Amino acid sequence: MTEWFQSLIGHGLGWFVATLILILMISLPLMLAVAMVIYGDRKIWAAMALRRGPNVVGPFGVLQSFADGLKVFLQEVIIPSAANKGLFLIAPIITFTVAQLAWAVIPFGKHMVLANINVGLLYILAISSIGVYGIIIAGWASNSKYPFYSAMRAAAQMVSYEVSIGFVLVTVVLWSGTFNLSGIVEAQRAHVFGIINGFGFNPLLFPMAVVFLISAMAETGRAPFDLTEAESELVAGYQTEYSSMVFALYWLGEYANVLLMCALNAVLFWGGWLPPIDWAPLYHIPGIVWLFIKVLAFFFVFSWVKATVPRYRYDQLMRLGWKIFLPLSLFWVFLVSGYLMITRYGV
């Protein structure tokens, strides 16, 4: 498509128009997906609590998320008089924008990626680390103690689990030999017994898949790790002073990040767009369908955990990150690297 636009309207402008269209082809369906997974989230919670969930607005309540979006859009944006107005408004924009930017390197299928860069995994780490600034700035700019406490919690929580996530990703890079996400997916083809696709089926990497899944929940602030917005002691956390669309941007950013982590789980450990088994008839199903199924499966796990597991205490949260996941992931880096040196190089 890029070449066609370049031949039509020139090299520079053609590249710009083609890239803009590709960005919209990712971001607009993503926003629609966020609206639908919010509905799915509420339905899963309701089913597990033996309730009905959204069932009035639209068939089976599927339009409830859009009604909620219209409601917040029509509300007034209230900025506290003591708040730093510039930073107060910039903070949710940062969170929402960062949640969108990370999708640029996610491969939806073979040759179906916006930016197929060689350091895609490092790009993901860099972008996800920026996301915490939106929450910290919101807590500070609100000029209220409860959002500020929440911002400090968020900073500690996200940094803690990003460290263990970093070491988990090192094991994946060691085994695949590349930072490119498409290359990581291809390295998982027929990985186990020559027929099963996915690092997660490898007994040596399966523990890291579990650590990554739990750390992803903590990184996105999902229950039982939602200490940044614990209503029992923080009212609503860093979102306390927000209303209308600036509040909705946090809501959209959170679910976009959840979907991103579900996609990363699928891409890094469970074969991405590849079918579970390296069997020719399964490849007739488009790769994006396989990825979509895996993302939905992980999203169900996220909702399942939120509906059933009670919230951690903050000391338990920090203990899990620093005293369990960090030593475990660091040890696994040595274990995987040692195994690969022995088996691949005969050291």
C-alpha atoms as one frame of an Amber mdcrd trajectory, in Angstrom:
protein
   0.000   0.000   0.000   2.850   2.388   0.798   4.403   1.887  -2.631   1.043
   2.574  -4.318   0.578   5.890  -2.502   4.194   6.868  -3.179   3.735   6.248
  -6.904   0.488   8.221  -6.837   1.351  11.356  -4.825   5.104  11.298  -4.342
   7.578   9.552  -2.042   7.342  11.646   1.141   3.627  12.472   1.082   2.741
   8.970  -0.059   4.609   7.424   2.859   2.864   9.811   5.271  -0.647   9.079
   3.946  -0.084   5.309   3.882   1.329   5.296   7.418  -1.560   7.431   8.678
  -4.085   5.009   7.180  -2.299   2.044   8.752  -2.282   3.780  12.145  -6.034
   4.404  11.889  -6.556   0.764  10.872  -5.031  -0.218  14.222  -6.227   2.535
  16.581  -9.887   2.725  15.519 -10.574  -1.042  15.795  -8.635  -0.976  19.068
 -11.009   1.638  20.503 -13.984  -0.415  19.353 -12.399  -3.498  20.912 -11.910
  -1.618  24.191 -15.625  -0.766  24.279 -16.569  -4.385  23.670 -14.116  -5.898
  26.175 -15.444  -3.535  28.861 -18.854  -5.036  28.149 -17.342  -8.536  28.187
 -15.541  -7.782  31.450 -18.781  -6.765  33.149 -20.616  -9.797  31.785 -17.920
 -12.176  33.064 -17.953 -10.572  36.524 -21.748 -10.762  36.583 -21.799 -14.434
  35.577 -19.274 -15.334  38.276 -21.315 -13.445  40.888 -24.610 -14.966  39.618
 -25.860 -11.599  38.381 -27.173 -10.488  34.995 -24.791  -7.675  34.071 -25.563
  -5.161  31.281 -28.727  -6.346  29.531 -30.894  -3.294  28.779 -29.116  -0.941
  26.341 -29.132  -2.661  22.954 -29.439  -6.401  22.258 -28.126  -8.262  25.320
 -26.786  -4.914  26.585 -24.000  -4.700  23.972 -24.479  -0.940  23.584 -23.966
  -0.237  27.303 -20.302   0.747  26.843 -21.247   3.226  24.114 -23.979   4.685
  26.337 -21.429   5.101  29.134 -19.046   6.773  26.679 -21.757   9.202  25.560
 -22.573   9.956  29.192 -19.018  10.937  30.121 -18.641  12.874  26.859 -21.633
  15.051  27.744 -20.505  15.696  31.314 -18.672  18.832  32.369 -14.903  18.710
  32.839 -14.298  19.910  36.400 -10.771  21.032  37.261 -10.052  21.617  40.969
  -9.149  25.231  41.697  -5.886  24.253  43.420  -4.792  21.851  40.650  -2.048
  22.505  38.140  -4.399  22.785  35.162  -1.864  22.149  32.418  -0.440  18.973
  33.930  -3.891  17.922  35.131  -5.110  17.769  31.527  -1.876  16.423  30.013
  -1.674  13.395  32.360  -4.620  11.384  30.932  -3.498  12.243  27.392  -0.085
  10.704  28.159  -1.675   7.505  29.499  -4.047   7.162  26.548  -1.401   7.975
  23.917   1.197   5.591  25.351  -1.387   2.789  25.381  -1.870   3.361  21.633
   1.813   3.751  20.707   2.823   0.318  21.953   0.613  -1.398  19.359   2.838
  -0.147  16.531   5.167  -3.163  16.816   2.618  -5.900  17.608   2.508  -8.379
  14.674  -1.071  -9.386  13.809   0.095 -11.926  11.248   2.957 -12.681   8.934
   4.018  -9.337   7.403   1.068  -7.691   9.222   2.793  -5.172  11.483   2.963
  -1.388  11.345   6.641  -1.071  12.363   8.622  -4.298  11.978  11.685  -2.959
  13.812  14.555  -5.146  14.997  14.272  -3.886  18.587  10.504  -4.209  18.925
  10.740  -5.754  22.385  12.933  -2.906  23.656  10.424  -0.467  22.168   7.630
  -2.139  24.151   9.665  -1.879  27.375  10.441   1.782  26.742   6.847   2.713
  25.932   5.370   0.816  28.877   7.781   2.539  31.275   6.525   5.933  30.081
   2.945   5.045  31.008   3.617   5.476  34.727   4.257   9.186  34.168   0.607
   9.766  33.297  -0.429   8.413  36.684   2.320  10.174  38.667   1.584  13.527
  37.016  -2.149  13.072  37.671  -1.539  12.418  41.363   0.757  15.401  41.763
  -1.263  17.842  39.614  -4.514  17.075  41.492  -3.034  18.725  44.608  -4.885
  16.261  46.837  -3.323  13.780  49.224  -5.274  10.689  48.164  -4.415  10.908
  44.438  -0.817  11.706  45.453  -0.609   8.603  47.668  -1.988   6.565  44.795
   0.579   8.007  42.378   3.396   7.013  44.725   1.954   3.528  45.016   1.718
   3.290  41.240   5.328   4.352  40.776   6.585   1.730  43.235   4.306  -0.987
  41.884   5.055  -0.481  38.200   8.800  -0.172  38.670   8.828  -3.299  40.845
   7.115  -5.496  38.293   8.841  -3.987  35.258  12.128  -5.300  36.674  10.893
  -8.889  36.800   9.202  -8.517  33.390  12.539  -7.366  31.970  14.304 -10.538
  33.130  11.434 -12.693  31.862  11.828 -11.110  28.429  15.573 -11.822  28.524
  14.807 -15.564  28.623  12.585 -15.201  25.544  15.263 -13.212  23.692  17.932
 -15.783  24.592  15.872 -18.636  23.206  14.645 -16.879  20.059  17.870 -14.966
  19.365  16.107 -11.744  18.375  14.338  -8.663  19.773  12.027  -8.554  16.745
   8.514  -9.673  17.712   7.851 -11.309  14.347  11.141 -13.191  14.706  10.137
 -14.326  18.201   6.861 -15.705  16.832   8.664 -17.536  14.019  11.106 -19.028
  16.545   8.111 -20.691  18.233   7.094 -22.620  15.103   7.219 -26.388  15.845
   9.124 -25.571  19.035   8.043 -28.536  21.190   8.332 -32.118  19.837   8.570
 -30.602  16.352   4.780 -30.145  16.155   3.666 -27.726  18.922   3.980 -23.980
  18.408   4.811 -21.799  21.414   7.471 -21.251  24.044   4.823 -21.667  26.740
   4.697 -25.406  26.056   8.435 -25.630  26.786   8.833 -26.867  30.415  11.853
 -24.586  30.838   9.974 -21.450  29.748   6.496 -22.207  31.113   7.317 -20.802
  34.610   8.374 -17.537  32.974   5.072 -17.442  31.057   3.244 -17.651  34.394
   5.441 -14.956  35.952   4.852 -12.708  32.935   1.083 -13.190  33.124   0.916
 -12.281  36.815   3.363  -9.387  36.389   1.254  -8.091  33.488  -1.752  -7.936
  35.811   0.286  -5.953  38.330   1.744  -3.711  35.619  -1.718  -2.764  34.355
  -3.119  -2.272  37.863  -5.699  -5.021  37.518  -7.170  -6.812  40.520  -5.867
  -8.261  42.765  -3.080  -5.722  42.237  -5.247  -2.585  41.873  -3.677  -0.889
  44.897  -3.354   2.345  42.899  -7.129   2.822  43.034  -8.080   0.961  46.209
 -11.390   2.609  47.055 -11.298   1.512  50.701  -8.387   3.839  51.497  -7.873
   6.064  48.430 -11.484   6.843  47.318 -10.626   6.216  43.649  -6.860   6.657
  43.644  -5.212   8.910  41.095  -8.578   9.302  39.288 -10.345  10.866  42.278
 -10.376  14.446  40.964 -11.116  13.533  37.337 -14.455  13.671  35.521 -15.947
  13.534  32.039 -13.651  12.718  29.091 -10.382  13.180  30.986 -11.541  10.362
  33.270 -12.634   8.318  30.251  -9.126   8.610  28.743  -7.734   6.776  31.786
 -10.441   4.151  31.441  -9.689   3.639  27.734  -5.934   3.621  28.353  -6.257
   0.994  31.067  -8.184  -1.422  28.872  -5.929  -0.755  25.874  -2.981  -1.694
  28.109  -4.789  -4.833  29.271  -5.371  -5.877  25.656  -1.710  -5.084  24.911
  -0.541  -7.376  27.715  -2.887 -10.106  26.493  -1.394  -9.727  23.005   2.155
  -9.813  24.391   1.375 -13.001  26.315   0.197 -14.566  23.068   3.120 -13.262
  20.979   5.944 -14.018  23.411   4.920 -17.420  24.756   1.980 -18.931  22.900
   2.829 -18.627  19.221   1.213 -15.305  18.344  -0.531 -15.687  14.987   0.559
 -19.355  14.663  -1.957 -22.158  15.341  -1.301 -24.266  18.458  -0.112 -27.221
  16.354   2.194 -27.062  13.336  -0.304 -28.854  11.088  -0.861 -27.622   7.535
  -4.719 -27.513   7.535  -4.699 -25.181  10.565  -2.722 -22.589   8.597  -5.727
 -22.068   6.307  -7.241 -20.066   9.181  -5.816 -16.512   8.986  -3.123 -15.777
  11.559  -4.952 -12.727  12.887  -7.838 -15.025  13.882  -5.510 -17.221  15.954
  -4.037 -14.147  17.623  -7.523 -12.785  18.306  -8.589 -16.078  19.934  -5.504
 -16.122  22.166  -5.972 -12.471  23.204  -9.597 -13.179  24.166  -8.514 -16.260
  26.136  -6.009 -14.226  28.144  -8.543 -11.447  28.641 -10.923 -14.027  30.112
  -8.156 -15.036  32.542  -7.677 -11.366  33.516 -11.423 -10.997  34.190 -11.602
 -14.341  35.968  -8.847 -13.338  38.369 -10.439  -9.927  39.010 -13.787 -11.540
  39.792 -12.447 -14.201  42.161  -9.177 -13.163  43.848  -9.279 -10.690  46.782
  -7.067  -7.615  46.691  -3.518  -7.928  48.024  -2.163  -5.826  50.859   0.538
  -3.445  49.728   3.300  -5.243  51.626   2.228  -8.514  49.977   2.351  -6.834
  46.581   5.912  -5.578  47.112   7.028  -8.878  48.604   5.769 -10.808  45.577
   7.578  -8.498  43.167  10.924  -8.063  44.937  11.357 -11.239  47.007   9.768
 -13.848  44.739   9.492 -12.781  41.101  12.784 -10.880  40.871  15.024 -13.679
  42.276  13.063 -16.309  40.358  13.311 -14.519  37.001  16.990 -13.690  37.574
  17.751 -17.330  38.385  15.829 -18.417  35.282  18.004 -16.182  33.092  21.076
 -18.101  34.297  19.255 -21.425  33.931  18.105 -20.773  30.360  21.402 -19.253
  29.244  23.331 -22.177  30.754  21.056 -24.719  29.079  21.409 -22.999  25.710
  25.199 -22.815  25.993  25.400 -26.538  26.752  22.941 -27.695  24.077  23.767
 -25.277  21.258  27.475 -24.769  21.676  28.531 -27.862  23.590  30.277 -25.842
  26.291
